[in-house]
Amino acid sequence: MSESNLLQLALLIPLLALIGIQLTARWENIREAVSLVSASALFAVTTELYQPLLAGTAISAHWLEILPGLSLAFRVEPLGLLFALVASFLWIVTTLYAIGYMRGHGEKNQTRFFSLFAVSIGAVMGIAFAENLFTLFVFYEILTLCTYPLVTHAGTDKARHGGRVYLSILLGTSVGFFLLAIVATWLLAGTLTFKPGGIFSPDTSAALLSVLLVLFVFGVGKAAIMPFHGWLPAAMVAPTPVSALLHAVAVVKAGVFVLLKICLLIFGFETLQSIPATKWLLYLAGASILLASIVALRQQNLKKRLAYSTVSQLGYISLGALLATSAGMTGSALHIVMHAFGKITLFFCAGAILVAAHKTEIGDMRGLGRQMPITMTAFLIASLCIIGIPPTGGTWSKWYLMLGTFEAEQWILMALLMVSSLLSIAYLLPIPLRAFFSRDTQADGSETAAVNNGVATIQEAPLPSLIALGITATGCIYLLLYPDAFYQLIKAGI
């Protein structure tokens, strides 16, 4: 099969998965097998694109021309393939996790869940391989619309309210800012096709480019830069596999990936370094990092703490892209990978705790490590990955981000990254440490019974969920030792 056909197959597999899931809806084992096989096939296809791309093969596919110079078209480029590889692999793991979670928690409408998950991954593939801003925008909006029913999956008033916040912010920013930025780009540059080094001529007004950059940064609401971050905490009403989809596999990663692609292939480093807005947006990203870390520290609900942690960590990626240096962009791209594995593990653990122990508040998790040692060990490893210290891959991305601030001589931002890392330690590490080394106590100070007739009252989550969080936690460590495959892609793209 030619590389062009492999690219189109990668775009079509999620659609075929949707059809298969719908046809097998009555037989849940077969339905879930279709999801797993489809996810595995997608990862295999995207993996097949790796070597040809690094060898210099041009891989593209054009589907539909809307206007002269404006088409629905796709091309494989290094950063896009990086995103596609991460998303397709985590589709496998998240599907495996969801099988245990959805059954263990007795969730309704499971066929709808797996169907929309497949559509979401299809939208991600469209974003990853988009050849131009028009194609990217189409799939960006599809991703918003198909994840809305997942956010409101529970059907409660709280879920519907969270869904309204989710939809209003993401559609509001994309229509109000992102679409306007795309139209302005078309008028200024005469093209929407991504190009290494950027598409604007050297004599384009710096003031106009500044306005355009602001529109893009605020328009990509999925990147959750403050003040357009409120949809993330609101969406935590969704089931945990959906939270994992939002934070690690699809939505927020689509946001920061789009920002990286715009900074690198629409503006280019030289243009970014020359326009006034870049500096102020850098400090806005820095403020998002710091303020979200502080808010996370105050949250007692585990999923909300993880949500604000995501807002902070996305700020790292946005900041690295706006630094407009090779090290900064490398750090941002690596952090997409490292944060994906770390944060999905944390949400997997949160869901496992909910299913097995029915606990959502951090204060109720003291001593839980003795009943759920696998889950809390995975939580500890993932926390270290988010913080950015060995033995996890987060070490590499944080190192390059720090190096990027050094190259750009942004000493304030360097100090801010250090402070934020300390805050990450403060809001993440106490959770597993108290789970292992504190005793679960009642309000009167007496120790809560941990056993009933010699049998532990709390056990680990269902096996599929444990296998999934074990894979992603192992991935956090693996990425410290073997980051080369991703690093080669990033260097080829920069």
C-alpha positions in Angstrom: 0.0 0.0 0.0 1.3 3.5 -0.9 2.0 6.0 1.8 -0.8 8.2 0.5 -3.2 5.3 0.9 -1.9 4.7 4.4 -2.6 8.3 5.2 -6.2 8.1 4.0 -6.7 4.8 5.8 -5.6 6.5 9.0 -8.3 9.1 8.4 -11.0 6.4 7.6 -10.3 3.8 10.3 -12.2 5.7 13.1 -15.2 6.1 10.7 -15.1 2.3 10.0 -14.8 1.8 13.8 -18.0 3.9 14.3 -19.9 1.7 11.8 -18.6 -1.5 13.4 -19.5 -0.3 16.9 -23.1 0.6 15.8 -23.6 -2.7 14.0 -22.4 -4.8 17.1 -24.2 -2.7 19.7 -26.2 -5.6 20.9 -23.2 -7.7 21.8 -21.0 -5.7 24.1 -18.0 -8.1 24.0 -17.9 -7.9 20.2 -18.5 -4.1 20.3 -15.6 -3.6 22.6 -13.4 -5.9 20.5 -14.2 -3.7 17.5 -13.0 -0.7 19.4 -9.8 -2.3 20.4 -9.0 -3.8 17.0 -9.7 -0.4 15.3 -7.5 1.4 17.7 -4.7 -1.1 17.2 -5.1 -0.9 13.4 -4.9 2.9 13.6 -1.7 2.8 15.6 -0.2 0.3 13.2 -1.0 2.4 10.2 0.4 5.6 11.8 3.6 3.7 12.8 4.0 2.7 9.1 4.2 6.3 8.2 7.2 7.0 10.5 10.2 5.7 8.5 9.0 7.0 5.0 8.5 10.5 6.5 12.0 10.6 8.1 13.4 9.3 4.8 12.0 12.4 3.1 8.9 10.9 1.4 6.2 13.5 0.7 2.9 12.0 1.9 -0.3 13.8 1.1 -3.9 13.4 0.0 -6.4 15.9 -1.5 -10.0 15.2 -1.0 -12.1 18.2 -2.1 -11.4 21.7 -3.5 -13.8 24.2 -2.1 -12.4 27.3 -3.9 -9.2 27.8 -6.0 -6.4 27.4 -3.4 -8.8 26.3 -0.7 -9.2 22.6 -0.3 -9.8 19.8 2.2 -6.3 18.4 2.1 -3.9 16.4 4.2 -0.2 16.0 4.5 2.0 14.1 6.9 4.5 16.3 8.7 6.7 15.5 11.7 4.8 17.2 14.5 1.5 16.0 13.1 2.7 12.4 13.0 4.0 12.8 16.6 0.5 13.9 17.7 -1.2 11.1 15.7 1.1 8.4 17.2 0.4 9.5 20.7 -3.4 9.8 20.2 -3.7 6.4 18.4 -1.7 4.5 21.0 -3.7 6.1 23.8 -6.9 5.2 22.1 -6.0 1.6 22.6 -5.2 2.0 26.3 -8.2 4.3 27.0 -10.5 1.8 25.3 -9.1 -1.0 27.5 -9.5 1.2 30.6 -13.1 2.2 29.6 -14.2 -1.4 29.3 -13.3 -2.0 33.0 -14.6 1.4 34.1 -17.9 1.5 32.2 -18.8 -2.0 33.4 -17.5 -1.6 36.9 -19.4 1.7 37.4 -22.5 0.5 35.6 -22.5 3.4 33.1 -25.5 3.6 30.7 -25.3 4.4 26.9 -22.0 2.6 26.5 -22.4 2.1 22.8 -22.8 5.9 22.3 -19.7 6.4 24.4 -17.5 4.1 22.3 -19.0 5.5 19.0 -18.3 9.1 19.9 -14.9 8.2 21.1 -14.1 6.8 17.7 -15.4 10.0 16.0 -13.3 12.1 18.3 -10.1 10.1 17.3 -11.1 10.6 13.7 -11.3 14.4 14.2 -7.9 14.2 15.9 -6.4 12.5 12.9 -7.8 15.2 10.7 -6.3 17.9 12.8 -2.9 16.1 13.0 -2.6 15.6 9.2 -4.3 18.9 8.1 -2.4 20.5 5.2 -4.0 23.9 5.7 -5.8 26.0 8.2 -9.2 25.4 6.5 -8.9 21.6 6.9 -7.7 22.0 10.5 -10.6 24.3 11.4 -13.2 21.8 10.0 -11.9 19.0 12.1 -11.3 21.2 15.1 -15.0 22.0 15.2 -16.0 18.4 14.6 -13.9 17.5 17.7 -15.8 20.1 19.8 -19.2 18.9 18.6 -18.6 15.2 19.0 -17.1 15.5 22.5 -20.1 17.6 23.8 -22.3 14.5 24.2 -19.5 12.8 26.1 -19.3 15.6 28.6 -23.0 15.4 29.2 -23.0 11.6 29.2 -24.5 11.3 32.7 -27.6 13.3 31.7 -27.9 15.1 35.0 -28.5 18.8 35.5 -24.9 19.2 36.5 -23.7 17.4 33.4 -25.9 19.5 31.2 -24.6 22.7 32.8 -21.0 21.5 32.4 -21.7 20.7 28.7 -23.2 24.2 28.1 -20.1 25.8 29.6 -17.9 23.5 27.5 -19.7 24.2 24.3 -20.1 27.9 24.8 -16.5 28.6 25.5 -15.0 26.4 22.8 -17.5 27.5 20.1 -17.4 31.1 21.2 -13.6 31.3 21.0 -13.4 29.4 17.7 -16.1 31.4 15.9 -15.3 34.7 17.5 -11.5 34.6 17.3 -10.1 31.6 15.4 -12.3 31.8 12.3 -11.6 35.6 12.2 -7.9 34.9 12.4 -8.1 32.4 9.5 -10.0 34.8 7.3 -7.5 37.6 8.1 -4.6 35.2 7.3 -6.1 34.4 3.9 -6.4 38.1 3.1 -2.9 39.0 4.3 -0.9 36.0 3.0 -3.1 34.8 0.1 -2.8 31.2 1.3 -3.8 29.0 4.3 -1.3 26.2 3.5 1.2 25.4 6.2 4.8 26.2 5.3 8.1 25.7 7.2 9.2 29.2 8.3 5.8 30.8 8.0 3.6 32.2 5.2 3.8 36.0 5.7 6.0 38.2 3.6 8.7 40.2 5.5 7.0 43.5 4.8 3.7 42.5 6.5 2.8 45.0 9.2 4.0 44.0 12.7 0.9 45.6 14.3 -1.4 43.5 12.0 0.6 40.3 12.8 0.4 41.1 16.5 -3.4 41.3 16.3 -3.5 38.1 14.3 -1.4 36.2 16.8 -3.6 37.4 19.7 -6.7 36.2 17.7 -5.1 32.8 17.2 -4.0 32.3 20.8 -7.4 33.2 22.2 -9.2 31.5 19.4 -7.7 28.1 20.1 -9.8 27.7 23.3 -8.9 24.1 23.6 -5.4 25.2 24.7 -7.1 26.6 27.8 -5.0 29.8 28.2 -6.6 32.0 30.9 -9.2 33.5 30.8 -10.6 30.9 28.4 -9.9 27.9 30.6 -13.3 27.5 32.5 -14.5 24.8 30.2 -11.9 22.3 31.5 -13.0 22.2 35.2 -16.7 22.4 34.1 -16.2 19.3 31.9 -15.0 17.2 34.9 -18.7 16.1 35.4 -18.0 13.6 32.6 -17.0 9.9 33.2 -13.3 9.4 33.9 -12.5 7.9 30.5 -14.0 11.1 28.9 -11.8 13.1 31.2 -8.8 11.1 30.0 -9.9 11.8 26.4 -10.2 15.5 27.1 -6.9 15.9 29.0 -4.6 13.5 27.3 -5.7 11.9 24.1 -7.7 14.5 22.1 -9.1 17.9 23.1 -6.5 19.8 25.1 -3.7 18.2 23.1 -5.4 19.2 19.9 -5.5 22.8 21.3 -1.8 23.1 22.1 -0.8 21.1 18.9 -2.7 23.7 16.9 -0.9 26.5 18.6 2.5 24.8 17.9 1.6 24.3 14.3 0.5 28.0 13.9 3.6 29.3 15.6 5.9 27.1 13.5 4.2 26.9 10.1 2.1 30.0 9.9 4.3 32.6 11.6 7.7 31.1 11.9 10.4 31.8 14.5 11.7 35.0 12.9 8.2 36.6 12.6 7.3 35.6 16.2 10.5 37.1 17.6 9.9 40.4 15.7 6.3 41.2 16.7 5.3 43.0 20.0 2.4 40.7 21.0 4.7 37.7 21.4 6.2 39.0 24.6 2.9 39.8 26.3 1.4 36.5 25.3 4.4 34.8 26.8 3.7 36.5 30.1 0.0 35.6 29.8 1.0 31.9 29.3 3.3 32.3 32.4 0.4 33.7 34.4 -1.8 30.8 33.4 0.9 28.4 34.6 1.3 30.0 38.0 -2.3 30.9 38.7 -3.7 27.5 37.7 -1.1 25.8 39.9 -2.2 27.9 42.9 -5.9 27.2 42.2 -5.0 23.4 41.9 -3.4 23.5 45.3 -6.7 24.7 46.8 -8.9 22.0 45.3 -10.0 19.1 47.4 -11.9 17.2 44.7 -9.3 15.0 42.9 -10.6 15.5 39.4 -10.8 19.3 39.8 -7.3 19.4 41.1 -6.1 17.4 38.1 -8.2 19.7 35.8 -6.4 22.9 37.0 -3.1 21.0 36.9 -3.9 20.5 33.2 -4.5 24.2 32.7 -1.1 24.9 34.2 0.7 22.2 32.2 -0.9 23.5 28.9 0.6 26.8 29.7 4.1 25.2 29.6 3.4 24.0 26.0 2.0 27.4 24.9 4.9 29.2 26.5 7.5 27.0 24.8 5.9 27.6 21.4 5.8 31.4 21.9 9.5 31.5 23.0 10.2 30.9 19.2 13.4 29.0 19.9 14.5 25.6 18.9 14.8 24.4 22.5 11.4 25.9 23.5 9.6 24.3 20.6 11.3 20.9 21.3 10.3 21.2 25.0 6.7 22.0 24.0 6.4 19.1 21.5 8.0 16.7 24.0 5.6 17.9 26.8 2.6 17.0 24.6 3.9 13.4 24.8 5.1 13.4 28.4 2.0 15.2 29.8 -0.3 12.9 27.8 1.1 9.8 29.5 1.4 11.4 32.9 -2.0 13.0 33.0 -3.9 10.0 31.5 -2.4 7.8 34.2 -3.6 10.3 36.9 -7.1 10.3 35.5 -7.1 6.5 35.2 -6.1 6.3 38.9 -8.9 8.8 39.8 -11.4 6.6 38.0 -10.1 3.5 39.6 -10.4 5.0 43.0 -14.0 6.0 42.3 -15.0 2.6 41.0 -13.2 0.6 43.7 -13.4 2.9 46.8 -16.2 5.3 45.8 -14.0 8.3 46.9 -13.6 11.6 45.1 -12.2 13.9 47.8 -8.5 14.0 48.4 -9.0 14.1 52.2 -10.8 10.7 52.1 -7.8 8.9 50.4 -5.6 8.6 53.5 -4.3 5.1 53.9 -5.8 4.1 50.5 -2.4 2.9 49.3 -2.6 -0.2 51.5 -5.8 -1.3 49.8 -5.0 -0.1 46.2 -1.2 -0.4 46.0 -1.0 -0.7 42.2 -3.2 2.3 41.6 -1.4 4.5 44.0 2.0 3.5 42.8 0.9 4.4 39.3 -0.4 7.7 40.7 3.1 8.4 42.2 4.9 7.7 39.0 2.6 9.8 37.0 2.9 12.7 39.5 6.7 12.6 39.0 6.2 12.7 35.3 4.0 15.9 35.5 6.4 17.5 38.0 9.3 16.7 35.6 11.8 14.7 37.6 13.4 11.2 37.2 12.7 8.4 36.7 10.1 9.7 34.3 10.1 11.2 30.8 8.7 14.6 32.0 12.3 15.3 32.9 13.2 15.8 29.2 10.4 18.2 28.3 10.9 20.4 31.4 14.6 20.5 30.7 14.1 21.7 27.2 11.5 24.3 28.3 14.0 25.7 30.8 16.7 25.7 28.1 14.3 27.6 25.9 13.8 30.4 28.4 17.6 30.5 28.8 18.1 30.8 25.0 15.4 33.6 24.9 17.0 35.3 28.0 13.6 35.2 29.7 14.8 35.0 33.3 11.5 35.8 34.9 9.8 33.0 33.0 12.6 30.6 34.0 12.0 31.5 37.6 8.2 31.1 37.1 8.7 27.6 35.7 10.8 26.7 38.8 8.1 28.0 41.1 5.4 26.2 39.2 7.3 22.9 39.5 7.5 23.4 43.3 3.7 24.0 43.3 3.2 20.8 41.3 5.1 18.9 44.0 2.9 20.5 46.6 -0.5 19.6 45.0 0.4 16.2 43.6 2.9 14.3 45.8 1.0 14.5 49.1 -1.8 12.5 47.6 0.1 9.2 47.1 2.4 9.8 50.1 -0.6 10.1 52.4 -2.2 7.2 50.8 0.8 5.0 51.7 2.0 6.5 54.9 -1.1 7.9 56.7 -3.9 6.1 58.4 -7.5 6.6 57.4 -9.1 8.2 60.4 -12.6 9.1 61.4 -13.7 12.5 62.6 -13.2 11.5 66.3 -9.6 10.5 65.6 -10.2 6.7 65.7 -8.8 4.6 62.9 -11.3 3.5 60.3 -11.7 -0.2 59.9 -9.8 -1.3 56.9 -10.9 -4.9 57.0 -14.2 -6.8 57.5 -14.0 -10.4 58.7 -10.4 -10.5 57.5 -11.3 -9.3 54.0 -10.2 -5.9 52.7 -13.2 -3.6 52.3 -11.5 -1.9 49.3 -9.9 -3.7 46.5 -8.3 -2.7 43.2 -10.3 -1.6 40.2 -11.4 -4.1 37.5 -8.5 -5.8 35.7 -8.8 -4.0 32.3 -8.5 -0.7 34.1 -5.5 -1.9 36.1 -3.7 -3.1 33.0 -4.4 0.2 31.2 -3.0 2.4 34.0 -0.1 0.0 34.4 0.8 0.5 30.7 0.7 4.3 30.9 2.6 4.4 34.1 5.3 2.2 32.6 5.2 4.5 29.6 6.2 7.4 31.9 9.4 5.6 32.8 10.0 4.2 29.4 10.0 7.8 27.9 12.9 8.8 30.2 15.1 6.0 28.8 13.9 5.9 25.1 12.7 9.3 24.0 14.7 9.1 20.7 11.8 8.2 18.4 9.8 11.3 19.3 12.9 13.5 19.5 13.9 12.6 15.9 10.4 13.6 14.7 10.5 16.9 16.5 14.0 17.8 15.2 12.8 16.9 11.7 9.8 19.2 12.1 11.7 22.1 13.5 
